């Protein structure tokens, strides 16, 4: 019997939080944990990545809010959910540097390759090495004068989200509110606008996931790069403040940008529930809507592995072939599946970071 398409299609993914899992783990040998097998409750490690055809993606560095102050996704949808408090720069820098160190050590151990360009990604994929893009989600560790941005860029940073779902010196995120418009709070600060311009100069991708509507509009007005949301879904299907409205999707399309489909159940389900499962039919509904609004070159995957509750039909990174098989059963041809699985990400990164 001929192999299924899923066995042949690699996946480059727009967002994971595996570095945070490693950072929080009490295991001292983080490289061994990743390379030999993480706990079953995690979503990504090297053995499962190889089994699932995971070719790489944006490896996010996220500085969490203190546990006592909140900073996690609520288990039940609420239209009253508040933003977590701002995170001091000093606290953010401690965790950011800790996770960056883990990323660098994983590269030294041969677990992955940190990629500075689309050509680097292609080369890593061809060699069978995980292609990792250094990404920061919420830039509390960067000072308003942007000195740290220059340091991080020199260290390999090629993608950032100005905010997580809280405010900082650069802008305001959206709360995990359902149902809700993303029109929550003010737009970018002057420092935030300077950050976007600096990212354009340095060829750093600006991720619009978690940014509120006014901030999104500010980026769209300022940026000369494609507009990208690495891990967001369709607001018309699931009315979370985290999802993208029709006008936002139109703005992304107009810049030849793209959206990575978020696997988080609460951003997939029409009722916003994180605790109940979401079937692949719901995933496909979002993909169809994204394709309709963005075209075949504007849709990718942005799993949120190790940062969200994932549909059981996928489970973890080893379950990616089941998603590819669902695309095939849904009638998507090989060319479209490859675009969604990895080619669109490499294309938008080539247009953004080089």
Rosetta blueprint (number, residue, H / E / L):
1 X L
2 X L
3 X L
4 X L
5 X H
6 X H
7 X H
8 X L
9 X L
10 X L
11 X E
12 X E
13 X E
14 X E
15 X E
16 X E
17 X L
18 X H
19 X H
20 X H
21 X H
22 X H
23 X H
24 X H
25 X L
26 X L
27 X L
28 X L
29 X L
30 X H
31 X H
32 X H
33 X H
34 X H
35 X H
36 X H
37 X L
38 X L
39 X L
40 X L
41 X L
42 X L
43 X L
44 X L
45 X L
46 X H
47 X H
48 X H
49 X H
50 X H
51 X H
52 X H
53 X L
54 X E
55 X E
56 X E
57 X E
58 X E
59 X E
60 X E
61 X E
62 X E
63 X L
64 X L
65 X L
66 X L
67 X H
68 X H
69 X H
70 X L
71 X L
72 X L
73 X L
74 X L
75 X L
76 X L
77 X L
78 X L
79 X L
80 X L
81 X L
82 X L
83 X L
84 X E
85 X L
86 X L
87 X L
88 X L
89 X H
90 X H
91 X H
92 X H
93 X H
94 X H
95 X H
96 X H
97 X H
98 X H
99 X H
100 X H
101 X H
102 X H
103 X H
104 X H
105 X H
106 X H
107 X H
108 X H
109 X L
110 X L
111 X L
112 X E
113 X E
114 X E
115 X L
116 X L
117 X L
118 X H
119 X H
120 X H
121 X H
122 X H
123 X H
124 X H
125 X H
126 X H
127 X H
128 X L
129 X L
130 X E
131 X E
132 X E
133 X E
134 X E
135 X E
136 X E
137 X E
138 X L
139 X L
140 X L
141 X L
142 X L
143 X L
144 X L
145 X L
146 X L
147 X H
148 X H
149 X H
150 X H
151 X H
152 X H
153 X H
154 X H
155 X H
156 X L
157 X E
158 X E
159 X E
160 X E
161 X E
162 X L
163 X L
164 X L
165 X L
166 X E
167 X E
168 X L
169 X L
170 X L
171 X L
172 X E
173 X E
174 X L
175 X L
176 X L
177 X L
178 X E
179 X L
180 X L
181 X L
182 X L
183 X L
184 X L
185 X L
186 X L
187 X L
188 X L
189 X L
190 X H
191 X H
192 X H
193 X H
194 X H
195 X H
196 X H
197 X H
198 X H
199 X H
200 X H
201 X H
202 X H
203 X L
204 X L
205 X E
206 X E
207 X E
208 X L
209 X L
210 X L
211 X E
212 X L
213 X H
214 X H
215 X H
216 X H
217 X H
218 X H
219 X H
220 X H
221 X H
222 X H
223 X L
224 X L
225 X L
226 X L
227 X L
228 X E
229 X E
230 X L
231 X L
232 X L
233 X L
234 X E
235 X L
236 X L
237 X L
238 X L
239 X L
240 X E
241 X L
242 X L
243 X L
244 X E
245 X L
246 X H
247 X H
248 X H
249 X H
250 X H
251 X H
252 X H
253 X H
254 X H
255 X L
256 X L
257 X L
258 X E
259 X E
260 X E
261 X E
262 X L
263 X L
264 X E
265 X H
266 X H
267 X H
268 X H
269 X L
270 X L
271 X L
272 X L
273 X L
274 X L
275 X L
276 X L
277 X L
278 X L
279 X L
280 X H
281 X H
282 X H
283 X H
284 X H
285 X H
286 X H
287 X H
288 X H
289 X H
290 X H
291 X H
292 X H
293 X H
294 X H
295 X L
296 X L
297 X L
298 X L
299 X E
300 X E
301 X E
302 X L
303 X L
304 X L
305 X E
306 X L
307 X L
308 X L
309 X L
310 X E
311 X L
312 X L
313 X L
314 X L
315 X L
316 X L
317 X H
318 X H
319 X H
320 X H
321 X H
322 X H
323 X H
324 X H
325 X H
326 X H
327 X H
328 X H
329 X H
330 X L
331 X L
332 X L
333 X L
334 X H
335 X H
336 X H
337 X H
338 X H
339 X H
340 X H
341 X H
342 X H
343 X H
344 X H
345 X H
346 X H
347 X H
348 X H
349 X H
350 X H
351 X H
352 X H
353 X L
354 X L
